[in-house]
């Protein structure tokens, strides 16, 4: 699913949630935080968007393919958000 950062230097940035741990959430954007190096963030500091990203399919097993799919999903989501605001 998608999540937007609410606090920190990355405030307002859109991520995809990789995993939810006990008191942390692992986030990726495919570029600065690739799937193999996710950002760990406090769950209170994100706004979850419960729309499914559809990124993690069996075809996206190679890290480069997965990161490209993550970037594309985030870009599409941001484009839709911009269109709705017009």
Gaussian input, Z-matrix of N, CA and C with variables (Angstrom, degrees):
# hf/3-21g

backbone

0 1
 N
 C     1     B1
 C     2     B2     1     A1
 N     3     B3     2     A2     1     D1
 C     4     B4     3     A3     2     D2
 C     5     B5     4     A4     3     D3
 N     6     B6     5     A5     4     D4
 C     7     B7     6     A6     5     D5
 C     8     B8     7     A7     6     D6
 N     9     B9     8     A8     7     D7
 C    10    B10     9     A9     8     D8
 C    11    B11    10    A10     9     D9
 N    12    B12    11    A11    10    D10
 C    13    B13    12    A12    11    D11
 C    14    B14    13    A13    12    D12
 N    15    B15    14    A14    13    D13
 C    16    B16    15    A15    14    D14
 C    17    B17    16    A16    15    D15
 N    18    B18    17    A17    16    D16
 C    19    B19    18    A18    17    D17
 C    20    B20    19    A19    18    D18
 N    21    B21    20    A20    19    D19
 C    22    B22    21    A21    20    D20
 C    23    B23    22    A22    21    D21
 N    24    B24    23    A23    22    D22
 C    25    B25    24    A24    23    D23
 C    26    B26    25    A25    24    D24
 N    27    B27    26    A26    25    D25
 C    28    B28    27    A27    26    D26
 C    29    B29    28    A28    27    D27
 N    30    B30    29    A29    28    D28
 C    31    B31    30    A30    29    D29
 C    32    B32    31    A31    30    D30
 N    33    B33    32    A32    31    D31
 C    34    B34    33    A33    32    D32
 C    35    B35    34    A34    33    D33
 N    36    B36    35    A35    34    D34
 C    37    B37    36    A36    35    D35
 C    38    B38    37    A37    36    D36
 N    39    B39    38    A38    37    D37
 C    40    B40    39    A39    38    D38
 C    41    B41    40    A40    39    D39
 N    42    B42    41    A41    40    D40
 C    43    B43    42    A42    41    D41
 C    44    B44    43    A43    42    D42
 N    45    B45    44    A44    43    D43
 C    46    B46    45    A45    44    D44
 C    47    B47    46    A46    45    D45
 N    48    B48    47    A47    46    D46
 C    49    B49    48    A48    47    D47
 C    50    B50    49    A49    48    D48
 N    51    B51    50    A50    49    D49
 C    52    B52    51    A51    50    D50
 C    53    B53    52    A52    51    D51
 N    54    B54    53    A53    52    D52
 C    55    B55    54    A54    53    D53
 C    56    B56    55    A55    54    D54
 N    57    B57    56    A56    55    D55
 C    58    B58    57    A57    56    D56
 C    59    B59    58    A58    57    D57
 N    60    B60    59    A59    58    D58
 C    61    B61    60    A60    59    D59
 C    62    B62    61    A61    60    D60
 N    63    B63    62    A62    61    D61
 C    64    B64    63    A63    62    D62
 C    65    B65    64    A64    63    D63
 N    66    B66    65    A65    64    D64
 C    67    B67    66    A66    65    D65
 C    68    B68    67    A67    66    D66
 N    69    B69    68    A68    67    D67
 C    70    B70    69    A69    68    D68
 C    71    B71    70    A70    69    D69
 N    72    B72    71    A71    70    D70
 C    73    B73    72    A72    71    D71
 C    74    B74    73    A73    72    D72
 N    75    B75    74    A74    73    D73
 C    76    B76    75    A75    74    D74
 C    77    B77    76    A76    75    D75
 N    78    B78    77    A77    76    D76
 C    79    B79    78    A78    77    D77
 C    80    B80    79    A79    78    D78
 N    81    B81    80    A80    79    D79
 C    82    B82    81    A81    80    D80
 C    83    B83    82    A82    81    D81
 N    84    B84    83    A83    82    D82
 C    85    B85    84    A84    83    D83
 C    86    B86    85    A85    84    D84
 N    87    B87    86    A86    85    D85
 C    88    B88    87    A87    86    D86
 C    89    B89    88    A88    87    D87
 N    90    B90    89    A89    88    D88
 C    91    B91    90    A90    89    D89
 C    92    B92    91    A91    90    D90
 N    93    B93    92    A92    91    D91
 C    94    B94    93    A93    92    D92
 C    95    B95    94    A94    93    D93
 N    96    B96    95    A95    94    D94
 C    97    B97    96    A96    95    D95
 C    98    B98    97    A97    96    D96
 N    99    B99    98    A98    97    D97
 C   100   B100    99    A99    98    D98
 C   101   B101   100   A100    99    D99
 N   102   B102   101   A101   100   D100
 C   103   B103   102   A102   101   D101
 C   104   B104   103   A103   102   D102
 N   105   B105   104   A104   103   D103
 C   106   B106   105   A105   104   D104
 C   107   B107   106   A106   105   D105
 N   108   B108   107   A107   106   D106
 C   109   B109   108   A108   107   D107
 C   110   B110   109   A109   108   D108
 N   111   B111   110   A110   109   D109
 C   112   B112   111   A111   110   D110
 C   113   B113   112   A112   111   D111
 N   114   B114   113   A113   112   D112
 C   115   B115   114   A114   113   D113
 C   116   B116   115   A115   114   D114
 N   117   B117   116   A116   115   D115
 C   118   B118   117   A117   116   D116
 C   119   B119   118   A118   117   D117
 N   120   B120   119   A119   118   D118
 C   121   B121   120   A120   119   D119
 C   122   B122   121   A121   120   D120
 N   123   B123   122   A122   121   D121
 C   124   B124   123   A123   122   D122
 C   125   B125   124   A124   123   D123
 N   126   B126   125   A125   124   D124
 C   127   B127   126   A126   125   D125
 C   128   B128   127   A127   126   D126
 N   129   B129   128   A128   127   D127
 C   130   B130   129   A129   128   D128
 C   131   B131   130   A130   129   D129
 N   132   B132   131   A131   130   D130
 C   133   B133   132   A132   131   D131
 C   134   B134   133   A133   132   D132
 N   135   B135   134   A134   133   D133
 C   136   B136   135   A135   134   D134
 C   137   B137   136   A136   135   D135
 N   138   B138   137   A137   136   D136
 C   139   B139   138   A138   137   D137
 C   140   B140   139   A139   138   D138
 N   141   B141   140   A140   139   D139
 C   142   B142   141   A141   140   D140
 C   143   B143   142   A142   141   D141
 N   144   B144   143   A143   142   D142
 C   145   B145   144   A144   143   D143
 C   146   B146   145   A145   144   D144
 N   147   B147   146   A146   145   D145
 C   148   B148   147   A147   146   D146
 C   149   B149   148   A148   147   D147
 N   150   B150   149   A149   148   D148
 C   151   B151   150   A150   149   D149
 C   152   B152   151   A151   150   D150
 N   153   B153   152   A152   151   D151
 C   154   B154   153   A153   152   D152
 C   155   B155   154   A154   153   D153
 N   156   B156   155   A155   154   D154
 C   157   B157   156   A156   155   D155
 C   158   B158   157   A157   156   D156
 N   159   B159   158   A158   157   D157
 C   160   B160   159   A159   158   D158
 C   161   B161   160   A160   159   D159
 N   162   B162   161   A161   160   D160
 C   163   B163   162   A162   161   D161
 C   164   B164   163   A163   162   D162
 N   165   B165   164   A164   163   D163
 C   166   B166   165   A165   164   D164
 C   167   B167   166   A166   165   D165
 N   168   B168   167   A167   166   D166
 C   169   B169   168   A168   167   D167
 C   170   B170   169   A169   168   D168
 N   171   B171   170   A170   169   D169
 C   172   B172   171   A171   170   D170
 C   173   B173   172   A172   171   D171
 N   174   B174   173   A173   172   D172
 C   175   B175   174   A174   173   D173
 C   176   B176   175   A175   174   D174
 N   177   B177   176   A176   175   D175
 C   178   B178   177   A177   176   D176
 C   179   B179   178   A178   177   D177
 N   180   B180   179   A179   178   D178
 C   181   B181   180   A180   179   D179
 C   182   B182   181   A181   180   D180
 N   183   B183   182   A182   181   D181
 C   184   B184   183   A183   182   D182
 C   185   B185   184   A184   183   D183
 N   186   B186   185   A185   184   D184
 C   187   B187   186   A186   185   D185
 C   188   B188   187   A187   186   D186
 N   189   B189   188   A188   187   D187
 C   190   B190   189   A189   188   D188
 C   191   B191   190   A190   189   D189
 N   192   B192   191   A191   190   D190
 C   193   B193   192   A192   191   D191
 C   194   B194   193   A193   192   D192
 N   195   B195   194   A194   193   D193
 C   196   B196   195   A195   194   D194
 C   197   B197   196   A196   195   D195
 N   198   B198   197   A197   196   D196
 C   199   B199   198   A198   197   D197
 C   200   B200   199   A199   198   D198
 N   201   B201   200   A200   199   D199
 C   202   B202   201   A201   200   D200
 C   203   B203   202   A202   201   D201
 N   204   B204   203   A203   202   D202
 C   205   B205   204   A204   203   D203
 C   206   B206   205   A205   204   D204
 N   207   B207   206   A206   205   D205
 C   208   B208   207   A207   206   D206
 C   209   B209   208   A208   207   D207
 N   210   B210   209   A209   208   D208
 C   211   B211   210   A210   209   D209
 C   212   B212   211   A211   210   D210
 N   213   B213   212   A212   211   D211
 C   214   B214   213   A213   212   D212
 C   215   B215   214   A214   213   D213
 N   216   B216   215   A215   214   D214
 C   217   B217   216   A216   215   D215
 C   218   B218   217   A217   216   D216
 N   219   B219   218   A218   217   D217
 C   220   B220   219   A219   218   D218
 C   221   B221   220   A220   219   D219
 N   222   B222   221   A221   220   D220
 C   223   B223   222   A222   221   D221
 C   224   B224   223   A223   222   D222
 N   225   B225   224   A224   223   D223
 C   226   B226   225   A225   224   D224
 C   227   B227   226   A226   225   D225
 N   228   B228   227   A227   226   D226
 C   229   B229   228   A228   227   D227
 C   230   B230   229   A229   228   D228
 N   231   B231   230   A230   229   D229
 C   232   B232   231   A231   230   D230
 C   233   B233   232   A232   231   D231
 N   234   B234   233   A233   232   D232
 C   235   B235   234   A234   233   D233
 C   236   B236   235   A235   234   D234
 N   237   B237   236   A236   235   D235
 C   238   B238   237   A237   236   D236
 C   239   B239   238   A238   237   D237
 N   240   B240   239   A239   238   D238
 C   241   B241   240   A240   239   D239
 C   242   B242   241   A241   240   D240
 N   243   B243   242   A242   241   D241
 C   244   B244   243   A243   242   D242
 C   245   B245   244   A244   243   D243
 N   246   B246   245   A245   244   D244
 C   247   B247   246   A246   245   D245
 C   248   B248   247   A247   246   D246
 N   249   B249   248   A248   247   D247
 C   250   B250   249   A249   248   D248
 C   251   B251   250   A250   249   D249
 N   252   B252   251   A251   250   D250
 C   253   B253   252   A252   251   D251
 C   254   B254   253   A253   252   D252
 N   255   B255   254   A254   253   D253
 C   256   B256   255   A255   254   D254
 C   257   B257   256   A256   255   D255

   B1=1.4322
   B2=1.5281
   B3=1.2956
   B4=1.4589
   B5=1.5204
   B6=1.3479
   B7=1.4646
   B8=1.5206
   B9=1.3294
   B10=1.4618
   B11=1.5260
   B12=1.3374
   B13=1.4505
   B14=1.5253
   B15=1.3320
   B16=1.4558
   B17=1.5198
   B18=1.3223
   B19=1.4570
   B20=1.5261
   B21=1.3110
   B22=1.4569
   B23=1.5129
   B24=1.3302
   B25=1.4639
   B26=1.5260
   B27=1.3115
   B28=1.4632
   B29=1.5314
   B30=1.3239
   B31=1.4711
   B32=1.5294
   B33=1.3357
   B34=1.4536
   B35=1.5154
   B36=1.3244
   B37=1.4568
   B38=1.5278
   B39=1.3302
   B40=1.4591
   B41=1.5221
   B42=1.3245
   B43=1.4589
   B44=1.5175
   B45=1.3164
   B46=1.4619
   B47=1.5224
   B48=1.3156
   B49=1.4660
   B50=1.5210
   B51=1.3251
   B52=1.4696
   B53=1.5161
   B54=1.3279
   B55=1.4611
   B56=1.5185
   B57=1.3197
   B58=1.4595
   B59=1.5148
   B60=1.3199
   B61=1.4552
   B62=1.5278
   B63=1.3117
   B64=1.4523
   B65=1.5328
   B66=1.3124
   B67=1.4606
   B68=1.5328
   B69=1.3122
   B70=1.4620
   B71=1.5248
   B72=1.3239
   B73=1.4621
   B74=1.5167
   B75=1.3248
   B76=1.4535
   B77=1.5221
   B78=1.3482
   B79=1.4563
   B80=1.5202
   B81=1.3291
   B82=1.4558
   B83=1.5214
   B84=1.3336
   B85=1.4665
   B86=1.5283
   B87=1.3358
   B88=1.4531
   B89=1.5211
   B90=1.3074
   B91=1.4680
   B92=1.5237
   B93=1.3208
   B94=1.4599
   B95=1.5178
   B96=1.3244
   B97=1.4598
   B98=1.5183
   B99=1.3513
   B100=1.4639
   B101=1.5325
   B102=1.3091
   B103=1.4681
   B104=1.5265
   B105=1.3200
   B106=1.4580
   B107=1.5329
   B108=1.3531
   B109=1.4663
   B110=1.5308
   B111=1.3360
   B112=1.4689
   B113=1.5263
   B114=1.3177
   B115=1.4552
   B116=1.5216
   B117=1.3216
   B118=1.4503
   B119=1.5236
   B120=1.3241
   B121=1.4519
   B122=1.5285
   B123=1.3131
   B124=1.4511
   B125=1.5272
   B126=1.3297
   B127=1.4699
   B128=1.5252
   B129=1.3158
   B130=1.4625
   B131=1.5258
   B132=1.3221
   B133=1.4607
   B134=1.5231
   B135=1.3262
   B136=1.4686
   B137=1.5218
   B138=1.3151
   B139=1.4654
   B140=1.5205
   B141=1.3375
   B142=1.4650
   B143=1.5264
   B144=1.3066
   B145=1.4589
   B146=1.5219
   B147=1.3044
   B148=1.4522
   B149=1.5215
   B150=1.3263
   B151=1.4662
   B152=1.5208
   B153=1.3146
   B154=1.4619
   B155=1.5194
   B156=1.3164
   B157=1.4607
   B158=1.5199
   B159=1.3338
   B160=1.4566
   B161=1.5149
   B162=1.3182
   B163=1.4669
   B164=1.5159
   B165=1.3029
   B166=1.4534
   B167=1.5185
   B168=1.3137
   B169=1.4583
   B170=1.5239
   B171=1.3286
   B172=1.4732
   B173=1.5285
   B174=1.3339
   B175=1.4707
   B176=1.5248
   B177=1.3277
   B178=1.4651
   B179=1.5232
   B180=1.3195
   B181=1.4575
   B182=1.5235
   B183=1.3108
   B184=1.4561
   B185=1.5237
   B186=1.3384
   B187=1.4707
   B188=1.5322
   B189=1.3270
   B190=1.4629
   B191=1.5250
   B192=1.3195
   B193=1.4667
   B194=1.5291
   B195=1.3172
   B196=1.4652
   B197=1.5317
   B198=1.3359
   B199=1.4646
   B200=1.5217
   B201=1.3113
   B202=1.4711
   B203=1.5276
   B204=1.3267
   B205=1.4651
   B206=1.5311
   B207=1.3180
   B208=1.4633
   B209=1.5266
   B210=1.3335
   B211=1.4736
   B212=1.5234
   B213=1.3226
   B214=1.4675
   B215=1.5286
   B216=1.3313
   B217=1.4650
   B218=1.5306
   B219=1.3289
   B220=1.4599
   B221=1.5153
   B222=1.3298
   B223=1.4643
   B224=1.5233
   B225=1.3301
   B226=1.4664
   B227=1.5273
   B228=1.3124
   B229=1.4625
   B230=1.5349
   B231=1.3229
   B232=1.4707
   B233=1.5366
   B234=1.3316
   B235=1.4620
   B236=1.5269
   B237=1.3313
   B238=1.4574
   B239=1.5217
   B240=1.3074
   B241=1.4679
   B242=1.5209
   B243=1.3292
   B244=1.4603
   B245=1.5394
   B246=1.3220
   B247=1.4610
   B248=1.5231
   B249=1.3236
   B250=1.4602
   B251=1.5196
   B252=1.3320
   B253=1.4581
   B254=1.5242
   B255=1.3003
   B256=1.4681
   B257=1.4965
   A1=109.25
   A2=116.03
   A3=121.33
   A4=109.76
   A5=115.85
   A6=121.72
   A7=107.90
   A8=115.84
   A9=121.97
   A10=108.04
   A11=115.95
   A12=121.82
   A13=109.98
   A14=116.47
   A15=121.81
   A16=112.80
   A17=117.80
   A18=121.13
   A19=110.31
   A20=114.74
   A21=120.61
   A22=111.42
   A23=116.53
   A24=121.09
   A25=112.24
   A26=117.34
   A27=121.96
   A28=112.18
   A29=117.83
   A30=122.78
   A31=110.70
   A32=115.52
   A33=121.68
   A34=114.69
   A35=117.88
   A36=121.77
   A37=110.74
   A38=115.52
   A39=121.91
   A40=109.94
   A41=116.20
   A42=123.57
   A43=109.36
   A44=115.07
   A45=122.31
   A46=106.89
   A47=115.99
   A48=121.84
   A49=108.87
   A50=115.84
   A51=121.16
   A52=111.28
   A53=116.10
   A54=120.31
   A55=109.77
   A56=114.25
   A57=121.34
   A58=106.34
   A59=115.21
   A60=120.16
   A61=108.33
   A62=116.67
   A63=121.69
   A64=112.92
   A65=117.60
   A66=120.71
   A67=111.61
   A68=117.12
   A69=122.84
   A70=109.35
   A71=114.71
   A72=121.67
   A73=106.90
   A74=117.88
   A75=122.27
   A76=108.66
   A77=115.95
   A78=122.71
   A79=110.85
   A80=116.36
   A81=121.89
   A82=109.49
   A83=115.35
   A84=119.96
   A85=111.19
   A86=117.15
   A87=120.80
   A88=114.58
   A89=118.02
   A90=121.32
   A91=109.94
   A92=118.08
   A93=121.06
   A94=111.94
   A95=115.36
   A96=121.77
   A97=108.60
   A98=116.96
   A99=119.64
   A100=111.13
   A101=115.76
   A102=121.85
   A103=112.44
   A104=118.77
   A105=120.26
   A106=112.66
   A107=117.30
   A108=123.04
   A109=109.35
   A110=118.01
   A111=119.93
   A112=112.97
   A113=114.70
   A114=122.27
   A115=108.22
   A116=116.81
   A117=122.63
   A118=107.89
   A119=117.20
   A120=120.64
   A121=109.85
   A122=115.83
   A123=122.72
   A124=108.53
   A125=119.28
   A126=121.05
   A127=113.58
   A128=117.96
   A129=121.03
   A130=111.61
   A131=117.09
   A132=121.53
   A133=113.47
   A134=117.14
   A135=120.31
   A136=110.17
   A137=115.03
   A138=122.21
   A139=107.00
   A140=118.77
   A141=119.55
   A142=111.54
   A143=114.91
   A144=122.63
   A145=103.61
   A146=117.60
   A147=121.53
   A148=114.34
   A149=117.36
   A150=120.46
   A151=108.47
   A152=116.58
   A153=120.88
   A154=109.89
   A155=116.99
   A156=121.53
   A157=112.04
   A158=118.53
   A159=121.98
   A160=113.73
   A161=117.61
   A162=121.99
   A163=111.84
   A164=117.91
   A165=121.11
   A166=111.44
   A167=114.03
   A168=122.41
   A169=108.01
   A170=118.25
   A171=119.82
   A172=113.49
   A173=118.26
   A174=119.93
   A175=111.75
   A176=117.33
   A177=121.56
   A178=111.17
   A179=116.84
   A180=120.33
   A181=112.46
   A182=118.24
   A183=121.21
   A184=108.47
   A185=118.45
   A186=120.55
   A187=114.15
   A188=118.25
   A189=120.21
   A190=111.07
   A191=116.48
   A192=121.09
   A193=109.32
   A194=116.29
   A195=121.01
   A196=110.42
   A197=118.31
   A198=121.26
   A199=111.56
   A200=117.21
   A201=120.25
   A202=110.06
   A203=117.30
   A204=120.95
   A205=110.56
   A206=117.37
   A207=121.64
   A208=109.88
   A209=116.59
   A210=120.53
   A211=111.09
   A212=116.23
   A213=120.83
   A214=110.92
   A215=117.50
   A216=121.15
   A217=110.88
   A218=117.15
   A219=120.82
   A220=110.61
   A221=116.97
   A222=120.70
   A223=110.57
   A224=117.50
   A225=121.12
   A226=111.30
   A227=116.76
   A228=121.33
   A229=110.31
   A230=117.12
   A231=121.38
   A232=110.33
   A233=117.11
   A234=120.47
   A235=110.73
   A236=117.42
   A237=120.98
   A238=110.96
   A239=116.53
   A240=121.51
   A241=110.02
   A242=117.02
   A243=121.08
   A244=110.46
   A245=117.78
   A246=121.64
   A247=111.34
   A248=117.28
   A249=121.52
   A250=111.13
   A251=117.37
   A252=121.35
   A253=111.87
   A254=118.29
   A255=120.92
   A256=112.00
   D1=166.08
   D2=178.63
   D3=-90.28
   D4=157.41
   D5=174.32
   D6=-152.15
   D7=142.59
   D8=178.58
   D9=-109.54
   D10=135.96
   D11=179.30
   D12=-72.68
   D13=133.37
   D14=179.79
   D15=-105.27
   D16=-15.46
   D17=-176.29
   D18=-145.85
   D19=155.77
   D20=178.38
   D21=100.68
   D22=-178.11
   D23=-178.19
   D24=-68.62
   D25=-15.65
   D26=179.75
   D27=-100.85
   D28=21.33
   D29=-177.36
   D30=-53.37
   D31=130.01
   D32=178.99
   D33=91.31
   D34=-7.91
   D35=-177.71
   D36=-79.62
   D37=141.73
   D38=-179.81
   D39=-93.80
   D40=134.27
   D41=178.93
   D42=-129.14
   D43=171.00
   D44=169.05
   D45=-113.59
   D46=134.12
   D47=-179.12
   D48=-78.60
   D49=122.77
   D50=176.55
   D51=-88.94
   D52=-44.44
   D53=-176.47
   D54=-156.71
   D55=155.34
   D56=174.68
   D57=-117.72
   D58=119.11
   D59=178.39
   D60=-101.26
   D61=-170.95
   D62=-175.22
   D63=-52.16
   D64=-55.23
   D65=179.93
   D66=-135.30
   D67=25.04
   D68=179.05
   D69=-140.70
   D70=155.78
   D71=175.69
   D72=-122.30
   D73=134.46
   D74=178.67
   D75=-98.46
   D76=123.41
   D77=-174.20
   D78=-120.57
   D79=151.13
   D80=177.29
   D81=-139.12
   D82=149.30
   D83=172.94
   D84=-121.39
   D85=-2.23
   D86=176.17
   D87=82.77
   D88=-14.17
   D89=-178.69
   D90=-118.39
   D91=-75.77
   D92=-178.80
   D93=-75.62
   D94=-29.35
   D95=175.88
   D96=-125.96
   D97=84.77
   D98=179.94
   D99=-68.04
   D100=168.14
   D101=-175.86
   D102=-61.33
   D103=-27.78
   D104=-179.58
   D105=-85.54
   D106=-5.35
   D107=178.20
   D108=-138.23
   D109=63.73
   D110=-173.92
   D111=-70.76
   D112=157.50
   D113=176.51
   D114=-86.57
   D115=133.42
   D116=177.25
   D117=-97.33
   D118=128.57
   D119=-175.86
   D120=-140.71
   D121=150.07
   D122=175.85
   D123=-67.29
   D124=132.25
   D125=-179.06
   D126=-60.03
   D127=-24.94
   D128=178.38
   D129=-70.99
   D130=-15.38
   D131=-176.53
   D132=-100.19
   D133=14.27
   D134=176.57
   D135=-130.15
   D136=154.80
   D137=173.52
   D138=-111.47
   D139=105.89
   D140=-179.07
   D141=-71.21
   D142=143.46
   D143=172.55
   D144=-116.59
   D145=114.31
   D146=-169.12
   D147=-77.42
   D148=7.82
   D149=174.73
   D150=-71.18
   D151=133.51
   D152=179.73
   D153=-74.26
   D154=138.23
   D155=-178.44
   D156=-79.76
   D157=-30.58
   D158=-179.36
   D159=70.73
   D160=18.00
   D161=-175.38
   D162=-81.18
   D163=-39.91
   D164=-170.58
   D165=-88.72
   D166=79.59
   D167=176.85
   D168=-103.85
   D169=164.00
   D170=179.41
   D171=-58.97
   D172=-26.36
   D173=-179.44
   D174=-71.69
   D175=-25.38
   D176=-174.43
   D177=-92.77
   D178=57.67
   D179=179.49
   D180=-93.88
   D181=-28.54
   D182=178.18
   D183=-73.49
   D184=133.80
   D185=-175.84
   D186=-55.78
   D187=-40.07
   D188=-179.36
   D189=-66.74
   D190=-39.78
   D191=178.38
   D192=-66.48
   D193=-42.56
   D194=-179.28
   D195=-64.15
   D196=-45.69
   D197=179.61
   D198=-64.79
   D199=-38.01
   D200=177.06
   D201=-65.12
   D202=-39.71
   D203=178.62
   D204=-66.74
   D205=-36.59
   D206=177.55
   D207=-64.28
   D208=-47.60
   D209=179.26
   D210=-59.62
   D211=-42.25
   D212=-178.96
   D213=-65.71
   D214=-42.57
   D215=-179.91
   D216=-64.22
   D217=-41.22
   D218=178.75
   D219=-66.52
   D220=-41.91
   D221=179.26
   D222=-62.91
   D223=-43.83
   D224=178.31
   D225=-61.78
   D226=-41.61
   D227=179.63
   D228=-64.37
   D229=-43.51
   D230=179.10
   D231=-65.49
   D232=-40.05
   D233=178.61
   D234=-62.67
   D235=-41.98
   D236=177.94
   D237=-63.11
   D238=-39.48
   D239=179.52
   D240=-63.87
   D241=-42.19
   D242=-179.89
   D243=-66.74
   D244=-38.27
   D245=179.17
   D246=-66.15
   D247=-37.24
   D248=-179.77
   D249=-68.46
   D250=-30.91
   D251=-178.07
   D252=-75.99
   D253=-17.83
   D254=-178.37
   D255=-75.91

